[in-house]
């Protein structure tokens, strides 16, 4: 496992970023013993930052600031493990106002992080207006556009992106607000490997990260290993934590000088990020970060609400579809026409771009689908598979190489048998992801995808994404599968009724 700062592009997925052992220099960090509040570890700049002439190790916190010590003691067994607690203090002879964040790391002791106090800002009105706007938005795109505007207003960063993950962890710039003269990143796609799993898990806990100046020299924590525990400090929840050098290089190659990134959590999962870039160094004070954290939380909650609303809508429209088909049968009408006449109801709940019905030797379709001969071939191939009630893939060509030439329209396939007879299926299709996005420039133009962090860039990432998603469609979500399953079962019922009605008539 590569230690912090030792990773290259071949193993950066496993870099121990929470054991950074160093901080950014705009603040200072102390680790104190939880019992006697004596200093066990300190960032190398701490004495100077706190205006202390003598070395800090071994001294009591109260020796630096009696009031701070009393307040730390008063916190007692507050739930410091999950969220840092914010305090204020004044340090040094000039009594410089500081924000102090206090938390209990998994490796023991108490961490105190000192930062210059931000300007006293009153966000109450702005926050109220922002929440009202977020709550009165009824579709995902306008919600995220509004959120990007709000974050840019409040944070003042040059660029704010709402970065959304798909089921495979690949990312898309879903929404963007930027300074007019900056190149647009809206719509760009990046592979999951740009943000390692370890980092994603960290971001579920630490909801706002700030990099104040990409050009910084990290300040080491001394001693690196705690003499009390023999462990390196777990910096998961430290706001001053040094960032992975690989990520810093990535940002440097983009010309970015400072970032603030917030986590968007939906249903307990990291749905995406609010990623703010600035082109000169920039500090986001504790107050600004706190407001952004709150708004990111509100955004996640609103996204969850919209998603469950759409889920409800999808269920309703599937029920209507069912009704239409049953009515068609009872009126001796054409249930297949009923299924295809409002093709949106057939496609939208499943998130498909095409659908086809293979039934009694006939083929009907809607949207983008392969040709009739190929559809029949797929049906025959499905017959030869173990006859599960349901089949799903997002890389059809990997399962059925003959379909490679159809990747563009049919990389994703969902199949529900509609009867026990061979070759009778309802099919849904999705296109290859590669072809679902455009990019300013030729994505196939050679881009070095070697092992050198100096080559990291959005262009390289996009080329990588292209390679990774070759021959695959966006994966079917649990929701897509559920909707398809319901429609498939409905059609199976309808087929049964249709055939028994026909038999009755024939007798
Ligand atoms: C972290 N990489 C990140 C983060 C983003 C990106 C948003 C999270 C930063 C944070 O939350 O503070 C990626 N940033 C992007 C992308 C854009 C952007 C795609 O602005 C596009 C506009 N990074 C790589 C590669 C590796 C890598 C190939 O590109 C290694 C496999 C590693 N990325 C990497 C690491 C982190 C990271 C280790 C964690 C940084 C940290 O928190 O210390």
Boltz pocket constraint, residues with backbone or C-beta under 6 A from the ligand:
constraints:
  - pocket:
      binder: B
      contacts: [[A, 8], [A, 9], [A, 11], [A, 12], [A, 13], [A, 15], [A, 17], [A, 185], [A, 190], [A, 193], [A, 194], [A, 195], [A, 196], [A, 199], [A, 203], [A, 209], [A, 210], [A, 242], [A, 243], [A, 244], [A, 246], [A, 247], [A, 250], [A, 259], [A, 260], [A, 261], [A, 262], [A, 273], [A, 275], [A, 456], [A, 458], [A, 461]]
      max_distance: 6.0
